[in-house]
């Protein structure tokens, strides 16, 4: 994998087709972090709200059970009940402890279904990217009505390359996905060999990549920066080494990147690309 990442980085550097962006890393793990990564998309904001609501409900249930336990321990201890009660049931209590859990489930179900619908329903999108999981890297294909379609592979950087590029270890890649800020991005997800999963925590995105099947998801980056994800399905010995790197940039920078990438891959004939990929695989 180290020689593979070096080959990819050398290839793109030699071609000189990738512009240099200002780097602000936002969506990445943090040491001793608690909770989710900052929400940087509408769906992730809803996920945060739903998660916090569940925590409040669970906390309330735990406190209620604690109060009831303390009440039972103190009220019905042996010292105060020399003659134990022989009550076998209480209709009111049984109605209450059946009705309250049902109401809690209804309260949870309504926002849960709303979130599932919002995450599953792909809105009208200006950009469509096809992400294909392969052992062990990602391939991204962009669809553009004027420039045509173009695709490129994304390999993980070695530790030395990541340190030199000031990118997180095991998360930096040689060729990242680039999207414009504030634009709905539709992602078609599939796999070319085994099960993979496309997951970017800061966007609230996680969808299976299944060979022979096309799943879809979407996100909208609300802030410029660099976001990371990983394959989240056990896909083989190098499962931990196929990260996802997405850069959100202003529309002008995205247009410049798009034109350069389309020109680069339109100029390179398909057999040459296939040969480069075969050479990269042979040194993995």
C-alpha positions in Angstrom: 0.0 0.0 0.0 2.8 2.4 0.7 4.3 2.1 -2.8 0.8 2.3 -4.2 0.1 5.6 -2.5 3.5 6.9 -3.6 2.8 5.9 -7.2 -0.5 7.8 -7.1 0.9 10.9 -5.5 3.8 11.0 -8.0 1.4 10.6 -10.9 -0.8 13.5 -10.0 2.2 15.7 -9.0 3.9 15.0 -12.3 0.7 15.8 -14.3 0.4 19.0 -12.4 -3.4 19.0 -12.8 -4.6 19.3 -9.2 -4.8 22.9 -7.8 -3.6 23.7 -4.3 -6.4 24.6 -1.9 -6.4 26.3 1.4 -6.6 23.6 4.0 -8.8 23.7 7.0 -9.4 20.2 8.5 -12.8 20.0 10.1 -14.3 16.5 9.8 -11.8 14.2 11.5 -11.5 12.3 14.8 -10.0 14.2 17.8 -8.0 12.8 20.7 -10.2 12.1 23.8 -13.2 13.4 21.9 -16.7 12.8 23.2 -19.8 12.8 21.1 -20.1 13.2 17.4 -18.0 15.2 15.0 -19.4 18.8 14.3 -22.5 18.7 12.1 -21.6 20.1 8.7 -24.7 19.1 6.7 -28.5 19.4 7.2 -28.9 15.6 7.8 -26.1 15.5 10.4 -27.8 18.5 12.3 -31.0 16.4 12.4 -29.0 13.4 13.7 -27.5 15.5 16.5 -31.0 16.8 17.5 -32.4 13.3 17.5 -29.4 11.9 19.5 -29.8 14.6 22.1 -33.5 14.0 22.4 -32.9 10.3 23.0 -30.3 11.2 25.7 -32.8 13.4 27.5 -35.4 10.6 27.4 -33.0 8.0 28.6 -31.7 10.2 31.4 -35.2 10.9 32.5 -36.0 7.1 32.6 -32.9 6.3 34.5 -33.6 9.0 37.1 -37.2 7.9 37.4 -36.2 4.3 38.0 -33.6 5.4 40.5 -36.2 7.4 42.5 -38.6 4.4 42.4 -35.9 2.1 43.6 -35.0 4.4 46.5 -38.7 4.8 47.4 -39.2 1.0 47.4 -36.1 0.4 49.5 -37.0 3.0 52.1 -40.8 2.6 52.2 -40.9 -1.2 52.2 -37.9 -2.1 54.2 -38.2 -4.8 56.9 -38.0 -2.3 59.7 -41.2 -0.4 58.6 -43.1 -3.5 57.4 -43.2 -6.2 60.0 -46.4 -7.4 58.3 -45.7 -7.6 54.6 -48.4 -6.5 52.2 -50.1 -9.3 50.3 -51.2 -7.1 47.3 -50.9 -9.1 44.1 -51.8 -6.5 41.5 -53.0 -2.9 41.0 -55.0 -2.0 37.9 -54.0 1.7 37.8 -50.3 0.9 38.1 -50.5 -1.7 35.4 -52.2 0.7 33.0 -49.7 3.4 33.8 -46.6 1.3 33.3 -48.0 0.0 30.0 -49.2 3.3 28.6 -46.1 5.4 29.4 -43.6 3.2 27.5 -46.0 3.2 24.5 -46.1 7.0 24.6 -42.3 7.2 24.8 -42.0 5.0 21.8 -44.4 7.2 19.8 -42.4 10.3 20.8 -39.2 8.6 19.6 -40.8 7.2 16.4 -42.1 10.5 14.9 -38.7 12.3 14.6 -37.0 8.9 13.8 -39.2 8.4 10.7 -38.7 12.1 9.8 -35.0 11.6 9.9 -35.0 8.4 7.9 -37.2 10.0 5.2 -34.9 13.1 5.0 -31.7 11.0 4.7 -33.2 8.5 2.2 -34.9 11.1 0.0 -32.3 12.6 -2.3 -33.3 16.2 -3.2 -32.6 17.8 -6.5 -28.8 17.8 -6.8 -26.5 19.9 -9.0 -23.7 17.3 -8.8 -23.6 13.5 -9.1 -20.6 11.5 -8.1 -20.4 7.7 -8.4 -18.2 6.2 -5.6 -17.0 2.6 -6.3 -15.4 0.7 -3.5 -12.5 -1.6 -4.5 -9.9 -3.6 -2.7 -8.6 -1.4 -1.3 -9.3 2.1 -2.6 -12.1 4.3 -3.9 -12.9 5.3 -7.5 -14.8 8.5 -8.1 -16.7 9.2 -11.3 -18.1 12.7 -12.0 -21.0 13.3 -14.3 -21.0 16.7 -16.0 -23.4 17.7 -18.8 -20.8 19.9 -20.6 -17.4 18.4 -19.7 -18.6 14.8 -19.9 -17.8 12.1 -17.4 -14.4 11.5 -15.9 -13.1 9.2 -13.1 -10.1 8.8 -10.9 -8.8 6.5 -8.2 -8.1 7.6 -4.6 -5.4 5.8 -2.7 -4.3 6.2 0.9 -1.1 8.1 1.6 1.8 6.5 3.5 2.6 7.9 7.0 5.5 9.9 5.5 3.4 11.4 2.7 0.5 12.2 5.1 2.9 14.0 7.5 4.5 15.9 4.7 1.0 17.0 3.4 -0.1 17.8 7.0 -2.9 15.3 6.7 -4.1 12.8 9.4 -2.5 9.4 9.4 -4.5 6.7 7.7 -7.0 9.2 6.5 -5.1 11.3 3.9 -5.4 10.3 0.2 -3.5 11.2 -3.0 -6.6 12.3 -4.9 -9.6 13.7 -3.0 -13.2 14.2 -3.9 -13.9 17.9 -4.3 -17.3 19.5 -4.0 -18.6 23.1 -3.9 -19.9 24.5 -0.6 -23.6 24.8 -0.2 -24.5 22.5 -3.1 -26.5 19.3 -2.9 -24.3 16.4 -3.9 -25.8 13.1 -5.0 -23.6 10.1 -4.4 -24.1 6.8 -6.2 -22.4 4.0 -4.3 -21.4 0.6 -5.5 -18.6 -1.9 -5.3 -16.5 -3.8 -7.8 -15.5 -6.8 -5.8 -16.8 -7.3 -2.2 -19.0 -5.4 0.2 -17.7 -1.9 1.2 -19.4 1.0 2.9 -19.1 4.8 2.1 -19.2 6.7 5.4 -18.4 10.4 6.2 -19.4 11.1 9.8 -19.4 15.0 9.6 -22.0 14.7 6.8 -24.1 12.0 8.4 -23.4 9.8 5.4 -23.1 6.0 5.6 -24.3 3.7 2.9 -23.4 0.1 1.8 -21.4 -0.4 -1.4 -22.7 -3.7 -2.8 -21.4 -5.4 -6.0 -24.0 -5.3 -8.7 -26.2 -2.8 -6.9 -26.4 1.0 -7.0 -27.3 2.7 -3.7 -27.6 6.4 -3.3 -27.2 9.1 -0.7 -26.6 12.8 -0.5 -25.0 15.5 1.5 -24.4 19.3 1.4 -21.3 20.7 2.9 -22.3 23.9 4.7 -18.7 25.1 5.4 -15.5 25.0 3.4 -12.9 22.6 4.7 -11.5 19.1 4.6 -13.6 16.1 5.7 -12.7 12.5 6.2 -14.4 9.1 6.3 -13.5 5.5 5.9 -14.9 2.2 4.5 -17.2 1.0 7.3 -17.6 -2.6 6.1 -15.1 -5.4 6.7 -13.8 -5.9 3.2 -10.5 -7.7 3.6 -7.0 -7.5 5.0 -6.5 -3.9 4.0 -10.0 -2.7 5.1 -8.5 -0.1 7.4 -6.5 1.5 4.5 -9.2 2.8 2.2 -10.1 6.3 3.6 -12.4 8.9 2.1 -11.2 12.5 1.8 -13.7 15.2 0.7 -12.8 18.8 0.2 -15.5 21.5 0.2 -14.4 24.7 -1.7 -16.1 27.8 -3.0 -17.8 27.4 -6.4 -15.1 29.3 -8.3 -12.4 26.9 -7.0 -14.5 23.9 -7.7 -15.1 25.0 -11.3 -11.3 25.5 -11.8 -10.6 22.0 -10.3 -13.4 20.5 -12.4 -12.1 21.9 -15.7 -8.5 20.8 -15.0 -9.6 17.3 -14.0 -11.9 16.9 -17.0 -9.1 18.1 -19.3 -6.6 15.7 -17.7 -8.7 12.6 -17.9 -10.2 13.4 -21.3 -6.6 13.7 -22.7 -5.5 10.4 -21.2 -6.7 7.4 -23.3 -8.5 4.7 -21.5 -5.8 2.0 -22.2 -3.2 4.2 -20.5 -5.3 4.7 -17.5 -5.9 0.9 -17.3 -2.1 0.3 -17.6 -1.4 2.7 -14.8 -4.0 1.1 -12.6 -2.6 -2.4 -13.3 0.9 -1.2 -12.4 -0.4 0.3 -9.2 -2.1 -2.9 -8.2 1.0 -5.0 -9.0 3.1 -3.1 -6.4 0.4 -3.2 -3.6 
